[in-house]
């Protein structure tokens, strides 16, 4: 089984926590707690990767990413 390192973004909102994996379009989940959202997005990522393998889509290695905070005046 191959290991992947993928970026995940978790945001708190009024209903709990929203998690998404920007490297995999449409891969997102949620949870009542940060920890639950993190576990749920891991499960979602596994399902997307398994689906990609079954469809014989190429999975490129994504081992580098950056998180940048920007300041904007509006």
PDB file of N, CA, C and O in Angstrom:
ATOM      1  N   UNK A   1       0.845  -1.175   0.000  1.00  0.00           N
ATOM      2  CA  UNK A   1       0.000   0.000   0.000  1.00  0.00           C
ATOM      3  C   UNK A   1       0.892   1.241   0.000  1.00  0.00           C
ATOM      4  O   UNK A   1       1.844   1.323   0.777  1.00  0.00           O
ATOM      5  N   UNK A   2       0.593   2.183  -0.850  1.00  0.00           N
ATOM      6  CA  UNK A   2       1.396   3.389  -0.999  1.00  0.00           C
ATOM      7  C   UNK A   2       0.931   4.476  -0.040  1.00  0.00           C
ATOM      8  O   UNK A   2      -0.263   4.619   0.223  1.00  0.00           O
ATOM      9  N   UNK A   3       1.895   5.246   0.484  1.00  0.00           N
ATOM     10  CA  UNK A   3       1.568   6.364   1.368  1.00  0.00           C
ATOM     11  C   UNK A   3       1.609   7.665   0.582  1.00  0.00           C
ATOM     12  O   UNK A   3       2.453   7.853  -0.295  1.00  0.00           O
ATOM     13  N   UNK A   4       0.688   8.552   0.908  1.00  0.00           N
ATOM     14  CA  UNK A   4       0.616   9.868   0.280  1.00  0.00           C
ATOM     15  C   UNK A   4       0.632  10.933   1.362  1.00  0.00           C
ATOM     16  O   UNK A   4       0.070  10.745   2.441  1.00  0.00           O
ATOM     17  N   UNK A   5       1.275  12.047   1.067  1.00  0.00           N
ATOM     18  CA  UNK A   5       1.248  13.211   1.932  1.00  0.00           C
ATOM     19  C   UNK A   5       0.459  14.282   1.190  1.00  0.00           C
ATOM     20  O   UNK A   5       0.890  14.770   0.145  1.00  0.00           O
ATOM     21  N   UNK A   6      -0.685  14.638   1.731  1.00  0.00           N
ATOM     22  CA  UNK A   6      -1.580  15.570   1.053  1.00  0.00           C
ATOM     23  C   UNK A   6      -1.945  16.722   1.975  1.00  0.00           C
ATOM     24  O   UNK A   6      -2.074  16.531   3.184  1.00  0.00           O
ATOM     25  N   UNK A   7      -2.113  17.907   1.421  1.00  0.00           N
ATOM     26  CA  UNK A   7      -2.526  19.042   2.244  1.00  0.00           C
ATOM     27  C   UNK A   7      -3.997  18.937   2.623  1.00  0.00           C
ATOM     28  O   UNK A   7      -4.824  18.488   1.830  1.00  0.00           O
ATOM     29  N   UNK A   8      -4.308  19.352   3.830  1.00  0.00           N
ATOM     30  CA  UNK A   8      -5.683  19.370   4.325  1.00  0.00           C
ATOM     31  C   UNK A   8      -5.921  20.715   5.003  1.00  0.00           C
ATOM     32  O   UNK A   8      -5.068  21.203   5.745  1.00  0.00           O
ATOM     33  N   UNK A   9      -7.072  21.305   4.749  1.00  0.00           N
ATOM     34  CA  UNK A   9      -7.467  22.558   5.378  1.00  0.00           C
ATOM     35  C   UNK A   9      -8.677  22.265   6.262  1.00  0.00           C
ATOM     36  O   UNK A   9      -9.648  21.652   5.817  1.00  0.00           O
ATOM     37  N   UNK A  10      -8.609  22.706   7.514  1.00  0.00           N
ATOM     38  CA  UNK A  10      -9.735  22.536   8.427  1.00  0.00           C
ATOM     39  C   UNK A  10     -10.134  23.904   8.954  1.00  0.00           C
ATOM     40  O   UNK A  10      -9.309  24.641   9.493  1.00  0.00           O
ATOM     41  N   UNK A  11     -11.413  24.233   8.791  1.00  0.00           N
ATOM     42  CA  UNK A  11     -11.938  25.520   9.231  1.00  0.00           C
ATOM     43  C   UNK A  11     -13.079  25.306  10.222  1.00  0.00           C
ATOM     44  O   UNK A  11     -13.892  24.394  10.072  1.00  0.00           O
ATOM     45  N   UNK A  12     -13.118  26.152  11.219  1.00  0.00           N
ATOM     46  CA  UNK A  12     -14.232  26.110  12.168  1.00  0.00           C
ATOM     47  C   UNK A  12     -15.354  26.983  11.617  1.00  0.00           C
ATOM     48  O   UNK A  12     -15.117  28.094  11.142  1.00  0.00           O
ATOM     49  N   UNK A  13     -16.577  26.464  11.689  1.00  0.00           N
ATOM     50  CA  UNK A  13     -17.723  27.277  11.314  1.00  0.00           C
ATOM     51  C   UNK A  13     -18.806  27.118  12.384  1.00  0.00           C
ATOM     52  O   UNK A  13     -18.571  26.489  13.415  1.00  0.00           O
ATOM     53  N   UNK A  14     -19.979  27.680  12.143  1.00  0.00           N
ATOM     54  CA  UNK A  14     -21.026  27.673  13.166  1.00  0.00           C
ATOM     55  C   UNK A  14     -21.575  26.277  13.471  1.00  0.00           C
ATOM     56  O   UNK A  14     -22.204  26.073  14.510  1.00  0.00           O
ATOM     57  N   UNK A  15     -21.343  25.324  12.579  1.00  0.00           N
ATOM     58  CA  UNK A  15     -21.856  23.971  12.770  1.00  0.00           C
ATOM     59  C   UNK A  15     -20.801  22.972  13.247  1.00  0.00           C
ATOM     60  O   UNK A  15     -21.122  21.806  13.477  1.00  0.00           O
ATOM     61  N   UNK A  16     -19.568  23.404  13.396  1.00  0.00           N
ATOM     62  CA  UNK A  16     -18.484  22.493  13.791  1.00  0.00           C
ATOM     63  C   UNK A  16     -17.236  22.800  12.984  1.00  0.00           C
ATOM     64  O   UNK A  16     -16.757  23.934  12.969  1.00  0.00           O
ATOM     65  N   UNK A  17     -16.714  21.783  12.315  1.00  0.00           N
ATOM     66  CA  UNK A  17     -15.480  21.940  11.544  1.00  0.00           C
ATOM     67  C   UNK A  17     -15.679  21.390  10.143  1.00  0.00           C
ATOM     68  O   UNK A  17     -16.293  20.339   9.959  1.00  0.00           O
ATOM     69  N   UNK A  18     -15.155  22.105   9.160  1.00  0.00           N
ATOM     70  CA  UNK A  18     -15.210  21.729   7.750  1.00  0.00           C
ATOM     71  C   UNK A  18     -13.792  21.406   7.305  1.00  0.00           C
ATOM     72  O   UNK A  18     -12.875  22.194   7.539  1.00  0.00           O
ATOM     73  N   UNK A  19     -13.601  20.256   6.667  1.00  0.00           N
ATOM     74  CA  UNK A  19     -12.267  19.842   6.221  1.00  0.00           C
ATOM     75  C   UNK A  19     -12.281  19.575   4.724  1.00  0.00           C
ATOM     76  O   UNK A  19     -13.251  19.039   4.189  1.00  0.00           O
ATOM     77  N   UNK A  20     -11.200  19.954   4.054  1.00  0.00           N
ATOM     78  CA  UNK A  20     -11.092  19.692   2.621  1.00  0.00           C
ATOM     79  C   UNK A  20      -9.652  19.385   2.252  1.00  0.00           C
ATOM     80  O   UNK A  20      -8.714  19.811   2.926  1.00  0.00           O
ATOM     81  N   UNK A  21      -9.496  18.643   1.176  1.00  0.00           N
ATOM     82  CA  UNK A  21      -8.178  18.325   0.631  1.00  0.00           C
ATOM     83  C   UNK A  21      -8.080  19.002  -0.734  1.00  0.00           C
ATOM     84  O   UNK A  21      -8.623  18.486  -1.710  1.00  0.00           O
ATOM     85  N   UNK A  22      -7.404  20.142  -0.825  1.00  0.00           N
ATOM     86  CA  UNK A  22      -7.360  20.888  -2.089  1.00  0.00           C
ATOM     87  C   UNK A  22      -6.703  20.121  -3.238  1.00  0.00           C
ATOM     88  O   UNK A  22      -6.946  20.438  -4.402  1.00  0.00           O
ATOM     89  N   UNK A  23      -5.884  19.130  -2.933  1.00  0.00           N
ATOM     90  CA  UNK A  23      -5.208  18.363  -3.982  1.00  0.00           C
ATOM     91  C   UNK A  23      -6.157  17.393  -4.686  1.00  0.00           C
ATOM     92  O   UNK A  23      -5.868  16.932  -5.791  1.00  0.00           O
ATOM     93  N   UNK A  24      -7.287  17.085  -4.049  1.00  0.00           N
ATOM     94  CA  UNK A  24      -8.252  16.146  -4.619  1.00  0.00           C
ATOM     95  C   UNK A  24      -9.599  16.862  -4.744  1.00  0.00           C
ATOM     96  O   UNK A  24     -10.314  17.026  -3.756  1.00  0.00           O
ATOM     97  N   UNK A  25      -9.932  17.277  -5.938  1.00  0.00           N
ATOM     98  CA  UNK A  25     -11.160  18.049  -6.143  1.00  0.00           C
ATOM     99  C   UNK A  25     -12.373  17.308  -5.612  1.00  0.00           C
ATOM    100  O   UNK A  25     -12.550  16.114  -5.856  1.00  0.00           O
ATOM    101  N   UNK A  26     -13.199  18.031  -4.886  1.00  0.00           N
ATOM    102  CA  UNK A  26     -14.423  17.458  -4.354  1.00  0.00           C
ATOM    103  C   UNK A  26     -14.237  16.607  -3.118  1.00  0.00           C
ATOM    104  O   UNK A  26     -15.181  15.957  -2.669  1.00  0.00           O
ATOM    105  N   UNK A  27     -13.041  16.596  -2.558  1.00  0.00           N
ATOM    106  CA  UNK A  27     -12.767  15.780  -1.373  1.00  0.00           C
ATOM    107  C   UNK A  27     -12.887  16.661  -0.135  1.00  0.00           C
ATOM    108  O   UNK A  27     -12.006  17.469   0.160  1.00  0.00           O
ATOM    109  N   UNK A  28     -13.992  16.490   0.581  1.00  0.00           N
ATOM    110  CA  UNK A  28     -14.230  17.284   1.775  1.00  0.00           C
ATOM    111  C   UNK A  28     -15.054  16.487   2.770  1.00  0.00           C
ATOM    112  O   UNK A  28     -15.658  15.473   2.418  1.00  0.00           O
ATOM    113  N   UNK A  29     -15.078  16.940   3.995  1.00  0.00           N
ATOM    114  CA  UNK A  29     -15.837  16.284   5.051  1.00  0.00           C
ATOM    115  C   UNK A  29     -16.087  17.295   6.158  1.00  0.00           C
ATOM    116  O   UNK A  29     -15.781  18.478   6.009  1.00  0.00           O
ATOM    117  N   UNK A  30     -16.641  16.830   7.264  1.00  0.00           N
ATOM    118  CA  UNK A  30     -16.905  17.720   8.394  1.00  0.00           C
ATOM    119  C   UNK A  30     -16.914  16.906   9.672  1.00  0.00           C
ATOM    120  O   UNK A  30     -16.852  15.677   9.640  1.00  0.00           O
ATOM    121  N   UNK A  31     -16.991  17.596  10.788  1.00  0.00           N
ATOM    122  CA  UNK A  31     -17.074  16.932  12.078  1.00  0.00           C
ATOM    123  C   UNK A  31     -17.477  17.918  13.157  1.00  0.00           C
ATOM    124  O   UNK A  31     -17.347  19.131  12.990  1.00  0.00           O
ATOM    125  N   UNK A  32     -17.962  17.388  14.257  1.00  0.00           N
ATOM    126  CA  UNK A  32     -18.349  18.248  15.381  1.00  0.00           C
ATOM    127  C   UNK A  32     -17.129  18.815  16.096  1.00  0.00           C
ATOM    128  O   UNK A  32     -17.192  19.907  16.661  1.00  0.00           O
ATOM    129  N   UNK A  33     -16.011  18.075  16.073  1.00  0.00           N
ATOM    130  CA  UNK A  33     -14.770  18.524  16.691  1.00  0.00           C
ATOM    131  C   UNK A  33     -13.663  18.541  15.638  1.00  0.00           C
ATOM    132  O   UNK A  33     -13.810  17.957  14.564  1.00  0.00           O
ATOM    133  N   UNK A  34     -12.561  19.211  15.952  1.00  0.00           N
ATOM    134  CA  UNK A  34     -11.406  19.245  15.052  1.00  0.00           C
ATOM    135  C   UNK A  34     -10.916  17.827  14.777  1.00  0.00           C
ATOM    136  O   UNK A  34     -10.651  17.457  13.633  1.00  0.00           O
ATOM    137  N   UNK A  35     -10.803  17.045  15.842  1.00  0.00           N
ATOM    138  CA  UNK A  35     -10.289  15.682  15.722  1.00  0.00           C
ATOM    139  C   UNK A  35     -11.199  14.820  14.853  1.00  0.00           C
ATOM    140  O   UNK A  35     -10.721  14.026  14.043  1.00  0.00           O
ATOM    141  N   UNK A  36     -12.517  14.978  15.023  1.00  0.00           N
ATOM    142  CA  UNK A  36     -13.464  14.211  14.218  1.00  0.00           C
ATOM    143  C   UNK A  36     -13.375  14.618  12.746  1.00  0.00           C
ATOM    144  O   UNK A  36     -13.424  13.766  11.859  1.00  0.00           O
ATOM    145  N   UNK A  37     -13.246  15.915  12.490  1.00  0.00           N
ATOM    146  CA  UNK A  37     -13.109  16.386  11.116  1.00  0.00           C
ATOM    147  C   UNK A  37     -11.831  15.842  10.484  1.00  0.00           C
ATOM    148  O   UNK A  37     -11.831  15.474   9.309  1.00  0.00           O
ATOM    149  N   UNK A  38     -10.754  15.788  11.245  1.00  0.00           N
ATOM    150  CA  UNK A  38      -9.488  15.268  10.737  1.00  0.00           C
ATOM    151  C   UNK A  38      -9.615  13.783  10.388  1.00  0.00           C
ATOM    152  O   UNK A  38      -9.156  13.363   9.326  1.00  0.00           O
ATOM    153  N   UNK A  39     -10.219  12.996  11.251  1.00  0.00           N
ATOM    154  CA  UNK A  39     -10.418  11.569  10.962  1.00  0.00           C
ATOM    155  C   UNK A  39     -11.347  11.380   9.766  1.00  0.00           C
ATOM    156  O   UNK A  39     -11.116  10.507   8.930  1.00  0.00           O
ATOM    157  N   UNK A  40     -12.388  12.191   9.685  1.00  0.00           N
ATOM    158  CA  UNK A  40     -13.343  12.076   8.582  1.00  0.00           C
ATOM    159  C   UNK A  40     -12.705  12.427   7.240  1.00  0.00           C
ATOM    160  O   UNK A  40     -13.003  11.780   6.236  1.00  0.00           O
ATOM    161  N   UNK A  41     -11.832  13.439   7.202  1.00  0.00           N
ATOM    162  CA  UNK A  41     -11.191  13.789   5.932  1.00  0.00           C
ATOM    163  C   UNK A  41     -10.189  12.718   5.534  1.00  0.00           C
ATOM    164  O   UNK A  41     -10.000  12.465   4.345  1.00  0.00           O
ATOM    165  N   UNK A  42      -9.546  12.086   6.505  1.00  0.00           N
ATOM    166  CA  UNK A  42      -8.650  10.964   6.172  1.00  0.00           C
ATOM    167  C   UNK A  42      -9.436   9.846   5.499  1.00  0.00           C
ATOM    168  O   UNK A  42      -8.978   9.277   4.508  1.00  0.00           O
ATOM    169  N   UNK A  43     -10.613   9.528   6.030  1.00  0.00           N
ATOM    170  CA  UNK A  43     -11.464   8.503   5.422  1.00  0.00           C
ATOM    171  C   UNK A  43     -11.890   8.909   4.016  1.00  0.00           C
ATOM    172  O   UNK A  43     -11.879   8.088   3.100  1.00  0.00           O
ATOM    173  N   UNK A  44     -12.264  10.174   3.845  1.00  0.00           N
ATOM    174  CA  UNK A  44     -12.680  10.663   2.525  1.00  0.00           C
ATOM    175  C   UNK A  44     -11.530  10.570   1.528  1.00  0.00           C
ATOM    176  O   UNK A  44     -11.734  10.181   0.378  1.00  0.00           O
ATOM    177  N   UNK A  45     -10.329  10.925   1.962  1.00  0.00           N
ATOM    178  CA  UNK A  45      -9.153  10.841   1.086  1.00  0.00           C
ATOM    179  C   UNK A  45      -8.911   9.395   0.673  1.00  0.00           C
ATOM    180  O   UNK A  45      -8.662   9.118  -0.500  1.00  0.00           O
ATOM    181  N   UNK A  46      -8.983   8.469   1.632  1.00  0.00           N
ATOM    182  CA  UNK A  46      -8.792   7.043   1.305  1.00  0.00           C
ATOM    183  C   UNK A  46      -9.790   6.585   0.238  1.00  0.00           C
ATOM    184  O   UNK A  46      -9.423   5.884  -0.705  1.00  0.00           O
ATOM    185  N   UNK A  47     -11.048   6.986   0.395  1.00  0.00           N
ATOM    186  CA  UNK A  47     -12.071   6.587  -0.574  1.00  0.00           C
ATOM    187  C   UNK A  47     -11.797   7.161  -1.962  1.00  0.00           C
ATOM    188  O   UNK A  47     -11.955   6.463  -2.964  1.00  0.00           O
ATOM    189  N   UNK A  48     -11.391   8.422  -2.026  1.00  0.00           N
ATOM    190  CA  UNK A  48     -11.085   9.043  -3.321  1.00  0.00           C
ATOM    191  C   UNK A  48      -9.900   8.342  -3.973  1.00  0.00           C
ATOM    192  O   UNK A  48      -9.934   8.055  -5.169  1.00  0.00           O
ATOM    193  N   UNK A  49      -8.851   8.063  -3.199  1.00  0.00           N
ATOM    194  CA  UNK A  49      -7.675   7.394  -3.755  1.00  0.00           C
ATOM    195  C   UNK A  49      -8.012   5.983  -4.227  1.00  0.00           C
ATOM    196  O   UNK A  49      -7.536   5.556  -5.279  1.00  0.00           O
ATOM    197  N   UNK A  50      -8.818   5.260  -3.471  1.00  0.00           N
ATOM    198  CA  UNK A  50      -9.229   3.920  -3.896  1.00  0.00           C
ATOM    199  C   UNK A  50     -10.027   3.980  -5.186  1.00  0.00           C
ATOM    200  O   UNK A  50      -9.840   3.150  -6.077  1.00  0.00           O
ATOM    201  N   UNK A  51     -10.921   4.964  -5.290  1.00  0.00           N
ATOM    202  CA  UNK A  51     -11.716   5.131  -6.500  1.00  0.00           C
ATOM    203  C   UNK A  51     -10.819   5.453  -7.691  1.00  0.00           C
ATOM    204  O   UNK A  51     -11.031   4.937  -8.788  1.00  0.00           O
ATOM    205  N   UNK A  52      -9.823   6.300  -7.478  1.00  0.00           N
ATOM    206  CA  UNK A  52      -8.899   6.654  -8.554  1.00  0.00           C
ATOM    207  C   UNK A  52      -8.119   5.432  -9.017  1.00  0.00           C
ATOM    208  O   UNK A  52      -7.895   5.260 -10.215  1.00  0.00           O
ATOM    209  N   UNK A  53      -7.702   4.578  -8.081  1.00  0.00           N
ATOM    210  CA  UNK A  53      -6.966   3.370  -8.438  1.00  0.00           C
ATOM    211  C   UNK A  53      -7.854   2.416  -9.235  1.00  0.00           C
ATOM    212  O   UNK A  53      -7.408   1.834 -10.224  1.00  0.00           O
ATOM    213  N   UNK A  54      -9.109   2.252  -8.810  1.00  0.00           N
ATOM    214  CA  UNK A  54     -10.034   1.367  -9.509  1.00  0.00           C
ATOM    215  C   UNK A  54     -10.322   1.853 -10.920  1.00  0.00           C
ATOM    216  O   UNK A  54     -10.512   1.047 -11.831  1.00  0.00           O
ATOM    217  N   UNK A  55     -10.356   3.162 -11.104  1.00  0.00           N
ATOM    218  CA  UNK A  55     -10.595   3.745 -12.429  1.00  0.00           C
ATOM    219  C   UNK A  55      -9.308   3.873 -13.229  1.00  0.00           C
ATOM    220  O   UNK A  55      -9.310   4.376 -14.353  1.00  0.00           O
ATOM    221  N   UNK A  56      -8.224   3.420 -12.650  1.00  0.00           N
ATOM    222  CA  UNK A  56      -6.896   3.479 -13.262  1.00  0.00           C
ATOM    223  C   UNK A  56      -6.465   4.901 -13.590  1.00  0.00           C
ATOM    224  O   UNK A  56      -5.696   5.123 -14.526  1.00  0.00           O
ATOM    225  N   UNK A  57      -6.960   5.863 -12.818  1.00  0.00           N
ATOM    226  CA  UNK A  57      -6.477   7.233 -12.951  1.00  0.00           C
ATOM    227  C   UNK A  57      -5.090   7.298 -12.340  1.00  0.00           C
ATOM    228  O   UNK A  57      -4.794   6.607 -11.365  1.00  0.00           O
ATOM    229  N   UNK A  58      -4.258   8.124 -12.914  1.00  0.00           N
ATOM    230  CA  UNK A  58      -2.919   8.290 -12.368  1.00  0.00           C
ATOM    231  C   UNK A  58      -2.976   9.144 -11.114  1.00  0.00           C
ATOM    232  O   UNK A  58      -3.630  10.187 -11.088  1.00  0.00           O
ATOM    233  N   UNK A  59      -2.294   8.699 -10.087  1.00  0.00           N
ATOM    234  CA  UNK A  59      -2.201   9.468  -8.853  1.00  0.00           C
ATOM    235  C   UNK A  59      -0.784  10.003  -8.780  1.00  0.00           C
ATOM    236  O   UNK A  59       0.164   9.241  -8.589  1.00  0.00           O
ATOM    237  N   UNK A  60      -0.637  11.295  -8.930  1.00  0.00           N
ATOM    238  CA  UNK A  60       0.689  11.884  -8.863  1.00  0.00           C
ATOM    239  C   UNK A  60       1.081  12.086  -7.406  1.00  0.00           C
ATOM    240  O   UNK A  60       0.235  12.328  -6.545  1.00  0.00           O
ATOM    241  N   UNK A  61       2.364  11.984  -7.153  1.00  0.00           N
ATOM    242  CA  UNK A  61       2.852  12.212  -5.800  1.00  0.00           C
ATOM    243  C   UNK A  61       2.775  13.693  -5.477  1.00  0.00           C
ATOM    244  O   UNK A  61       3.301  14.528  -6.214  1.00  0.00           O
ATOM    245  N   UNK A  62       2.123  14.013  -4.380  1.00  0.00           N
ATOM    246  CA  UNK A  62       2.020  15.388  -3.922  1.00  0.00           C
ATOM    247  C   UNK A  62       2.655  15.425  -2.544  1.00  0.00           C
ATOM    248  O   UNK A  62       1.997  15.141  -1.543  1.00  0.00           O
ATOM    249  N   UNK A  63       3.920  15.772  -2.493  1.00  0.00           N
ATOM    250  CA  UNK A  63       4.635  15.760  -1.231  1.00  0.00           C
ATOM    251  C   UNK A  63       5.091  17.137  -0.791  1.00  0.00           C
ATOM    252  O   UNK A  63       5.700  17.279   0.270  1.00  0.00           O
ATOM    253  N   UNK A  64       4.803  18.154  -1.592  1.00  0.00           N
ATOM    254  CA  UNK A  64       5.164  19.498  -1.167  1.00  0.00           C
ATOM    255  C   UNK A  64       3.972  20.421  -1.371  1.00  0.00           C
ATOM    256  O   UNK A  64       3.235  20.305  -2.350  1.00  0.00           O
ATOM    257  N   UNK A  65       3.802  21.320  -0.448  1.00  0.00           N
ATOM    258  CA  UNK A  65       2.720  22.285  -0.525  1.00  0.00           C
ATOM    259  C   UNK A  65       3.096  23.447   0.376  1.00  0.00           C
ATOM    260  O   UNK A  65       4.018  23.339   1.184  1.00  0.00           O
ATOM    261  N   UNK A  66       2.392  24.545   0.241  1.00  0.00           N
ATOM    262  CA  UNK A  66       2.677  25.675   1.116  1.00  0.00           C
ATOM    263  C   UNK A  66       1.375  26.266   1.612  1.00  0.00           C
ATOM    264  O   UNK A  66       0.333  26.178   0.962  1.00  0.00           O
ATOM    265  N   UNK A  67       1.463  26.860   2.761  1.00  0.00           N
ATOM    266  CA  UNK A  67       0.344  27.582   3.354  1.00  0.00           C
ATOM    267  C   UNK A  67       0.819  29.017   3.519  1.00  0.00           C
ATOM    268  O   UNK A  67       1.838  29.274   4.160  1.00  0.00           O
ATOM    269  N   UNK A  68       0.089  29.930   2.947  1.00  0.00           N
ATOM    270  CA  UNK A  68       0.491  31.330   2.956  1.00  0.00           C
ATOM    271  C   UNK A  68      -0.660  32.179   3.478  1.00  0.00           C
ATOM    272  O   UNK A  68      -1.804  31.999   3.063  1.00  0.00           O
ATOM    273  N   UNK A  69      -0.362  33.098   4.383  1.00  0.00           N
ATOM    274  CA  UNK A  69      -1.344  34.064   4.845  1.00  0.00           C
ATOM    275  C   UNK A  69      -1.096  35.368   4.078  1.00  0.00           C
ATOM    276  O   UNK A  69       0.040  35.832   3.980  1.00  0.00           O
ATOM    277  N   UNK A  70      -2.139  35.934   3.552  1.00  0.00           N
ATOM    278  CA  UNK A  70      -2.004  37.185   2.812  1.00  0.00           C
ATOM    279  C   UNK A  70      -2.806  38.272   3.519  1.00  0.00           C
ATOM    280  O   UNK A  70      -3.844  38.006   4.125  1.00  0.00           O
ATOM    281  N   UNK A  71      -2.308  39.493   3.430  1.00  0.00           N
ATOM    282  CA  UNK A  71      -3.006  40.624   4.012  1.00  0.00           C
ATOM    283  C   UNK A  71      -3.665  41.399   2.890  1.00  0.00           C
ATOM    284  O   UNK A  71      -3.009  41.764   1.915  1.00  0.00           O
ATOM    285  N   UNK A  72      -4.968  41.655   3.022  1.00  0.00           N
ATOM    286  CA  UNK A  72      -5.727  42.345   1.987  1.00  0.00           C
ATOM    287  C   UNK A  72      -6.509  43.471   2.646  1.00  0.00           C
ATOM    288  O   UNK A  72      -7.127  43.288   3.694  1.00  0.00           O
ATOM    289  N   UNK A  73      -6.471  44.637   2.014  1.00  0.00           N
ATOM    290  CA  UNK A  73      -7.272  45.759   2.478  1.00  0.00           C
ATOM    291  C   UNK A  73      -8.499  45.858   1.601  1.00  0.00           C
ATOM    292  O   UNK A  73      -8.396  45.898   0.375  1.00  0.00           O
ATOM    293  N   UNK A  74      -9.657  45.897   2.227  1.00  0.00           N
ATOM    294  CA  UNK A  74     -10.889  45.980   1.427  1.00  0.00           C
ATOM    295  C   UNK A  74     -11.760  47.116   1.957  1.00  0.00           C
ATOM    296  O   UNK A  74     -12.844  47.362   1.429  1.00  0.00           O
TER     297      UNK A  74
END
